[in-house]
Amino acid sequence: MSLSNRAHEHHLLCRIRREKSASPRAAFMCKKASTIDLRRS
């Protein structure tokens, strides 16, 4: 699996989790994690 695929999958999981929890902190952590993933690839 390519890095971009993993980042995309991670982003989708984050979106689902954010919609479930609706917690700003969780959304922020997800955004931070996804940007780190994108920077690494």
mmCIF file of the N, C-alpha and C atoms, coordinates in Angstrom:
data_MODEL
# 
_entry.id   MODEL 
# 
loop_
_atom_site.group_PDB 
_atom_site.id 
_atom_site.type_symbol 
_atom_site.label_atom_id 
_atom_site.label_alt_id 
_atom_site.label_comp_id 
_atom_site.label_asym_id 
_atom_site.label_entity_id 
_atom_site.label_seq_id 
_atom_site.pdbx_PDB_ins_code 
_atom_site.Cartn_x 
_atom_site.Cartn_y 
_atom_site.Cartn_z 
_atom_site.occupancy 
_atom_site.B_iso_or_equiv 
_atom_site.pdbx_formal_charge 
_atom_site.auth_seq_id 
_atom_site.auth_comp_id 
_atom_site.auth_asym_id 
_atom_site.auth_atom_id 
_atom_site.pdbx_PDB_model_num 
ATOM 1   N N  . MET A 1 1  ? 0.851   -1.207 0.000  1.00 0.00 ? 1  MET A N  1 
ATOM 2   C CA . MET A 1 1  ? 0.000   0.000  0.000  1.00 0.00 ? 1  MET A CA 1 
ATOM 3   C C  . MET A 1 1  ? 0.881   1.250  0.000  1.00 0.00 ? 1  MET A C  1 
ATOM 4   N N  . SER A 1 2  ? 0.539   2.202  -0.843 1.00 0.00 ? 2  SER A N  1 
ATOM 5   C CA . SER A 1 2  ? 1.336   3.420  -0.934 1.00 0.00 ? 2  SER A CA 1 
ATOM 6   C C  . SER A 1 2  ? 1.061   4.349  0.249  1.00 0.00 ? 2  SER A C  1 
ATOM 7   N N  . LEU A 1 3  ? 1.971   5.275  0.468  1.00 0.00 ? 3  LEU A N  1 
ATOM 8   C CA . LEU A 1 3  ? 1.809   6.210  1.586  1.00 0.00 ? 3  LEU A CA 1 
ATOM 9   C C  . LEU A 1 3  ? 0.576   7.071  1.407  1.00 0.00 ? 3  LEU A C  1 
ATOM 10  N N  . SER A 1 4  ? 0.333   7.522  0.178  1.00 0.00 ? 4  SER A N  1 
ATOM 11  C CA . SER A 1 4  ? -0.827  8.384  -0.057 1.00 0.00 ? 4  SER A CA 1 
ATOM 12  C C  . SER A 1 4  ? -2.124  7.623  0.222  1.00 0.00 ? 4  SER A C  1 
ATOM 13  N N  . ASN A 1 5  ? -2.142  6.342  -0.137 1.00 0.00 ? 5  ASN A N  1 
ATOM 14  C CA . ASN A 1 5  ? -3.321  5.530  0.152  1.00 0.00 ? 5  ASN A CA 1 
ATOM 15  C C  . ASN A 1 5  ? -3.559  5.449  1.648  1.00 0.00 ? 5  ASN A C  1 
ATOM 16  N N  . ARG A 1 6  ? -2.473  5.235  2.398  1.00 0.00 ? 6  ARG A N  1 
ATOM 17  C CA . ARG A 1 6  ? -2.608  5.127  3.849  1.00 0.00 ? 6  ARG A CA 1 
ATOM 18  C C  . ARG A 1 6  ? -3.121  6.435  4.440  1.00 0.00 ? 6  ARG A C  1 
ATOM 19  N N  . ALA A 1 7  ? -2.587  7.542  3.942  1.00 0.00 ? 7  ALA A N  1 
ATOM 20  C CA . ALA A 1 7  ? -3.018  8.846  4.443  1.00 0.00 ? 7  ALA A CA 1 
ATOM 21  C C  . ALA A 1 7  ? -4.487  9.071  4.132  1.00 0.00 ? 7  ALA A C  1 
ATOM 22  N N  . HIS A 1 8  ? -4.902  8.661  2.929  1.00 0.00 ? 8  HIS A N  1 
ATOM 23  C CA . HIS A 1 8  ? -6.297  8.839  2.535  1.00 0.00 ? 8  HIS A CA 1 
ATOM 24  C C  . HIS A 1 8  ? -7.202  7.986  3.419  1.00 0.00 ? 8  HIS A C  1 
ATOM 25  N N  . GLU A 1 9  ? -6.792  6.748  3.656  1.00 0.00 ? 9  GLU A N  1 
ATOM 26  C CA . GLU A 1 9  ? -7.577  5.857  4.507  1.00 0.00 ? 9  GLU A CA 1 
ATOM 27  C C  . GLU A 1 9  ? -7.672  6.445  5.915  1.00 0.00 ? 9  GLU A C  1 
ATOM 28  N N  . HIS A 1 10 ? -6.554  6.946  6.403  1.00 0.00 ? 10 HIS A N  1 
ATOM 29  C CA . HIS A 1 10 ? -6.518  7.549  7.731  1.00 0.00 ? 10 HIS A CA 1 
ATOM 30  C C  . HIS A 1 10 ? -7.468  8.742  7.797  1.00 0.00 ? 10 HIS A C  1 
ATOM 31  N N  . HIS A 1 11 ? -7.490  9.533  6.726  1.00 0.00 ? 11 HIS A N  1 
ATOM 32  C CA . HIS A 1 11 ? -8.362  10.706 6.670  1.00 0.00 ? 11 HIS A CA 1 
ATOM 33  C C  . HIS A 1 11 ? -9.825  10.284 6.723  1.00 0.00 ? 11 HIS A C  1 
ATOM 34  N N  . LEU A 1 12 ? -10.170 9.225  5.991  1.00 0.00 ? 12 LEU A N  1 
ATOM 35  C CA . LEU A 1 12 ? -11.557 8.740  5.991  1.00 0.00 ? 12 LEU A CA 1 
ATOM 36  C C  . LEU A 1 12 ? -11.940 8.254  7.382  1.00 0.00 ? 12 LEU A C  1 
ATOM 37  N N  . LEU A 1 13 ? -11.041 7.517  8.025  1.00 0.00 ? 13 LEU A N  1 
ATOM 38  C CA . LEU A 1 13 ? -11.317 7.032  9.375  1.00 0.00 ? 13 LEU A CA 1 
ATOM 39  C C  . LEU A 1 13 ? -11.525 8.201  10.321 1.00 0.00 ? 13 LEU A C  1 
ATOM 40  N N  . CYS A 1 14 ? -10.716 9.235  10.159 1.00 0.00 ? 14 CYS A N  1 
ATOM 41  C CA . CYS A 1 14 ? -10.839 10.409 11.011 1.00 0.00 ? 14 CYS A CA 1 
ATOM 42  C C  . CYS A 1 14 ? -12.182 11.081 10.805 1.00 0.00 ? 14 CYS A C  1 
ATOM 43  N N  . ARG A 1 15 ? -12.607 11.170 9.543  1.00 0.00 ? 15 ARG A N  1 
ATOM 44  C CA . ARG A 1 15 ? -13.881 11.820 9.262  1.00 0.00 ? 15 ARG A CA 1 
ATOM 45  C C  . ARG A 1 15 ? -15.017 11.063 9.918  1.00 0.00 ? 15 ARG A C  1 
ATOM 46  N N  . ILE A 1 16 ? -14.975 9.731  9.811  1.00 0.00 ? 16 ILE A N  1 
ATOM 47  C CA . ILE A 1 16 ? -16.018 8.909  10.436 1.00 0.00 ? 16 ILE A CA 1 
ATOM 48  C C  . ILE A 1 16 ? -15.993 9.115  11.948 1.00 0.00 ? 16 ILE A C  1 
ATOM 49  N N  . ARG A 1 17 ? -14.797 9.079  12.521 1.00 0.00 ? 17 ARG A N  1 
ATOM 50  C CA . ARG A 1 17 ? -14.665 9.212  13.971 1.00 0.00 ? 17 ARG A CA 1 
ATOM 51  C C  . ARG A 1 17 ? -15.132 10.585 14.416 1.00 0.00 ? 17 ARG A C  1 
ATOM 52  N N  . ARG A 1 18 ? -14.797 11.606 13.625 1.00 0.00 ? 18 ARG A N  1 
ATOM 53  C CA . ARG A 1 18 ? -15.176 12.975 13.994 1.00 0.00 ? 18 ARG A CA 1 
ATOM 54  C C  . ARG A 1 18 ? -16.690 13.129 13.953 1.00 0.00 ? 18 ARG A C  1 
ATOM 55  N N  . GLU A 1 19 ? -17.324 12.528 12.943 1.00 0.00 ? 19 GLU A N  1 
ATOM 56  C CA . GLU A 1 19 ? -18.783 12.622 12.855 1.00 0.00 ? 19 GLU A CA 1 
ATOM 57  C C  . GLU A 1 19 ? -19.434 11.912 14.031 1.00 0.00 ? 19 GLU A C  1 
ATOM 58  N N  . LYS A 1 20 ? -18.800 10.818 14.485 1.00 0.00 ? 20 LYS A N  1 
ATOM 59  C CA . LYS A 1 20 ? -19.359 10.067 15.618 1.00 0.00 ? 20 LYS A CA 1 
ATOM 60  C C  . LYS A 1 20 ? -19.193 10.849 16.921 1.00 0.00 ? 20 LYS A C  1 
ATOM 61  N N  . SER A 1 21 ? -17.979 11.328 17.162 1.00 0.00 ? 21 SER A N  1 
ATOM 62  C CA . SER A 1 21 ? -17.704 11.966 18.446 1.00 0.00 ? 21 SER A CA 1 
ATOM 63  C C  . SER A 1 21 ? -18.083 13.444 18.450 1.00 0.00 ? 21 SER A C  1 
ATOM 64  N N  . ALA A 1 22 ? -17.890 14.097 17.302 1.00 0.00 ? 22 ALA A N  1 
ATOM 65  C CA . ALA A 1 22 ? -18.175 15.533 17.188 1.00 0.00 ? 22 ALA A CA 1 
ATOM 66  C C  . ALA A 1 22 ? -17.381 16.321 18.232 1.00 0.00 ? 22 ALA A C  1 
ATOM 67  N N  . SER A 1 23 ? -16.192 15.816 18.543 1.00 0.00 ? 23 SER A N  1 
ATOM 68  C CA . SER A 1 23 ? -15.343 16.490 19.520 1.00 0.00 ? 23 SER A CA 1 
ATOM 69  C C  . SER A 1 23 ? -14.276 17.320 18.811 1.00 0.00 ? 23 SER A C  1 
ATOM 70  N N  . PRO A 1 24 ? -14.209 18.618 19.076 1.00 0.00 ? 24 PRO A N  1 
ATOM 71  C CA . PRO A 1 24 ? -13.231 19.492 18.413 1.00 0.00 ? 24 PRO A CA 1 
ATOM 72  C C  . PRO A 1 24 ? -11.802 19.031 18.645 1.00 0.00 ? 24 PRO A C  1 
ATOM 73  N N  . ARG A 1 25 ? -11.532 18.510 19.837 1.00 0.00 ? 25 ARG A N  1 
ATOM 74  C CA . ARG A 1 25 ? -10.174 18.055 20.146 1.00 0.00 ? 25 ARG A CA 1 
ATOM 75  C C  . ARG A 1 25 ? -9.806  16.861 19.271 1.00 0.00 ? 25 ARG A C  1 
ATOM 76  N N  . ALA A 1 26 ? -10.729 15.918 19.136 1.00 0.00 ? 26 ALA A N  1 
ATOM 77  C CA . ALA A 1 26 ? -10.479 14.749 18.289 1.00 0.00 ? 26 ALA A CA 1 
ATOM 78  C C  . ALA A 1 26 ? -10.256 15.187 16.844 1.00 0.00 ? 26 ALA A C  1 
ATOM 79  N N  . ALA A 1 27 ? -11.059 16.134 16.392 1.00 0.00 ? 27 ALA A N  1 
ATOM 80  C CA . ALA A 1 27 ? -10.919 16.635 15.024 1.00 0.00 ? 27 ALA A CA 1 
ATOM 81  C C  . ALA A 1 27 ? -9.548  17.294 14.840 1.00 0.00 ? 27 ALA A C  1 
ATOM 82  N N  . PHE A 1 28 ? -9.118  18.045 15.839 1.00 0.00 ? 28 PHE A N  1 
ATOM 83  C CA . PHE A 1 28 ? -7.823  18.712 15.756 1.00 0.00 ? 28 PHE A CA 1 
ATOM 84  C C  . PHE A 1 28 ? -6.695  17.695 15.710 1.00 0.00 ? 28 PHE A C  1 
ATOM 85  N N  . MET A 1 29 ? -6.765  16.685 16.580 1.00 0.00 ? 29 MET A N  1 
ATOM 86  C CA . MET A 1 29 ? -5.736  15.648 16.601 1.00 0.00 ? 29 MET A CA 1 
ATOM 87  C C  . MET A 1 29 ? -5.696  14.923 15.267 1.00 0.00 ? 29 MET A C  1 
ATOM 88  N N  . CYS A 1 30 ? -6.851  14.650 14.703 1.00 0.00 ? 30 CYS A N  1 
ATOM 89  C CA . CYS A 1 30 ? -6.923  13.963 13.414 1.00 0.00 ? 30 CYS A CA 1 
ATOM 90  C C  . CYS A 1 30 ? -6.289  14.811 12.326 1.00 0.00 ? 30 CYS A C  1 
ATOM 91  N N  . LYS A 1 31 ? -6.618  16.076 12.321 1.00 0.00 ? 31 LYS A N  1 
ATOM 92  C CA . LYS A 1 31 ? -6.070  16.978 11.311 1.00 0.00 ? 31 LYS A CA 1 
ATOM 93  C C  . LYS A 1 31 ? -4.553  17.029 11.434 1.00 0.00 ? 31 LYS A C  1 
ATOM 94  N N  . LYS A 1 32 ? -4.088  17.119 12.672 1.00 0.00 ? 32 LYS A N  1 
ATOM 95  C CA . LYS A 1 32 ? -2.652  17.174 12.922 1.00 0.00 ? 32 LYS A CA 1 
ATOM 96  C C  . LYS A 1 32 ? -1.979  15.895 12.427 1.00 0.00 ? 32 LYS A C  1 
ATOM 97  N N  . ALA A 1 33 ? -2.572  14.766 12.741 1.00 0.00 ? 33 ALA A N  1 
ATOM 98  C CA . ALA A 1 33 ? -2.002  13.478 12.337 1.00 0.00 ? 33 ALA A CA 1 
ATOM 99  C C  . ALA A 1 33 ? -1.962  13.353 10.819 1.00 0.00 ? 33 ALA A C  1 
ATOM 100 N N  . SER A 1 34 ? -3.035  13.773 10.148 1.00 0.00 ? 34 SER A N  1 
ATOM 101 C CA . SER A 1 34 ? -3.088  13.636 8.697  1.00 0.00 ? 34 SER A CA 1 
ATOM 102 C C  . SER A 1 34 ? -2.076  14.560 8.025  1.00 0.00 ? 34 SER A C  1 
ATOM 103 N N  . THR A 1 35 ? -1.866  15.753 8.579  1.00 0.00 ? 35 THR A N  1 
ATOM 104 C CA . THR A 1 35 ? -0.887  16.656 7.969  1.00 0.00 ? 35 THR A CA 1 
ATOM 105 C C  . THR A 1 35 ? 0.515   16.098 8.149  1.00 0.00 ? 35 THR A C  1 
ATOM 106 N N  . ILE A 1 36 ? 0.792   15.478 9.291  1.00 0.00 ? 36 ILE A N  1 
ATOM 107 C CA . ILE A 1 36 ? 2.100   14.853 9.518  1.00 0.00 ? 36 ILE A CA 1 
ATOM 108 C C  . ILE A 1 36 ? 2.299   13.721 8.510  1.00 0.00 ? 36 ILE A C  1 
ATOM 109 N N  . ASP A 1 37 ? 1.259   12.923 8.285  1.00 0.00 ? 37 ASP A N  1 
ATOM 110 C CA . ASP A 1 37 ? 1.338   11.832 7.315  1.00 0.00 ? 37 ASP A CA 1 
ATOM 111 C C  . ASP A 1 37 ? 1.639   12.371 5.922  1.00 0.00 ? 37 ASP A C  1 
ATOM 112 N N  . LEU A 1 38 ? 0.949   13.439 5.546  1.00 0.00 ? 38 LEU A N  1 
ATOM 113 C CA . LEU A 1 38 ? 1.143   14.008 4.215  1.00 0.00 ? 38 LEU A CA 1 
ATOM 114 C C  . LEU A 1 38 ? 2.554   14.565 4.068  1.00 0.00 ? 38 LEU A C  1 
ATOM 115 N N  . ARG A 1 39 ? 3.056   15.172 5.117  1.00 0.00 ? 39 ARG A N  1 
ATOM 116 C CA . ARG A 1 39 ? 4.397   15.754 5.061  1.00 0.00 ? 39 ARG A CA 1 
ATOM 117 C C  . ARG A 1 39 ? 5.446   14.647 4.923  1.00 0.00 ? 39 ARG A C  1 
ATOM 118 N N  . ARG A 1 40 ? 5.208   13.513 5.580  1.00 0.00 ? 40 ARG A N  1 
ATOM 119 C CA . ARG A 1 40 ? 6.170   12.414 5.572  1.00 0.00 ? 40 ARG A CA 1 
ATOM 120 C C  . ARG A 1 40 ? 6.258   11.778 4.180  1.00 0.00 ? 40 ARG A C  1 
ATOM 121 N N  . SER A 1 41 ? 5.138   11.665 3.481  1.00 0.00 ? 41 SER A N  1 
ATOM 122 C CA . SER A 1 41 ? 5.128   10.980 2.178  1.00 0.00 ? 41 SER A CA 1 
ATOM 123 C C  . SER A 1 41 ? 5.856   11.782 1.102  1.00 0.00 ? 41 SER A C  1 
# 
